[in-house]
Amino acid sequence: MSITKVSVFLHATFHTQVRCSALDVMKVKEPKFRCETGNAIIELAVELDLPYNDCMQDWSYEVAKPNEIEKYIRHYDKLIDEDKKFVLMEIMIQATTDQDNEYDLKKYWTELKTRLLSDKAIHEYTLYYWSCFDNEDLNYCWEITPFVRSLWQEIRNDR
């Protein structure tokens, strides 16, 4: 199944679950900003044998490989350092959204969701970013956005 078909399917399937009307999307308050640290990037590059140079502006998105997602998940589960968890989750979300088919996207999203719930304080800004709240139309967001928005609401409802 093509990414376009997956996107249309996800939009149709999850739009009603997510329930993000234009007003709801505009009401979302941006959490405290968090970004990758240089040390976490360099250490993960070494640990996971990932390319790195100082000119890579969006490192976690550039190095993410969909076929390496299971390796990333195993490594995440060994981490204690929150900065490294933050960076590696960015890689894992990118690798998940780049999966070639709907089955794998859903499969790996389920894996990520568990970890995002466990470490939600670390990943609050990540969830906000990937929810793409600046865009009301899910057709113009990432394939993973409907899942992330749903999780965002689930976490907010639990507060």
Long-range contacts (C-beta under 8 A, 24 or more apart in sequence): 1-101, 1-102, 3-100, 3-143, 6-101, 6-102, 6-105, 6-143, 7-139, 7-143, 8-139, 9-102, 10-102, 10-138, 10-143, 10-146, 10-147, 11-138, 11-139, 11-146, 13-146, 14-138, 14-146, 14-147, 14-149, 14-150, 15-138, 15-146, 17-146, 17-150, 18-138, 18-146, 18-149, 18-150, 18-153, 19-153, 20-133, 20-136, 20-149, 20-153, 22-136, 25-133, 25-135, 25-136, 28-128, 28-131, 28-133, 28-152, 30-128, 31-124, 31-125, 31-128, 32-124, 32-125, 33-125, 34-86, 34-124, 34-125, 34-126, 35-125, 36-60, 36-83, 36-86, 36-87, 36-90, 37-83, 37-87, 39-83, 40-81, 40-83, 40-84, 40-86, 40-87, 41-87, 43-81, 43-84, 44-84, 44-87, 44-88, 44-91, 47-75, 48-72, 48-75, 60-87, 60-88, 60-90, 60-91, 60-94, 61-90, 61-91, 61-94, 63-91, 64-90, 64-91, 64-92, 64-94, 64-95, 64-98, 65-95, 66-95, 66-96, 66-98, 66-99, 66-100, 66-104, 68-95, 69-95, 69-96, 69-99, 69-108, 73-108, 73-111, 73-112, 73-115, 76-115, 77-115, 82-119, 82-122, 85-119, 85-122, 85-123, 86-122, 86-123, 86-126, 89-115, 89-116, 89-119, 89-122, 89-123, 89-126, 90-126, 93-126, 93-130, 93-144, 93-148, 96-144, 97-142, 97-143, 97-144, 105-143, 105-144, 109-144, 109-147, 113-147, 113-151, 116-151, 117-151, 117-155, 120-155, 127-151, 127-152, 127-155, 128-152
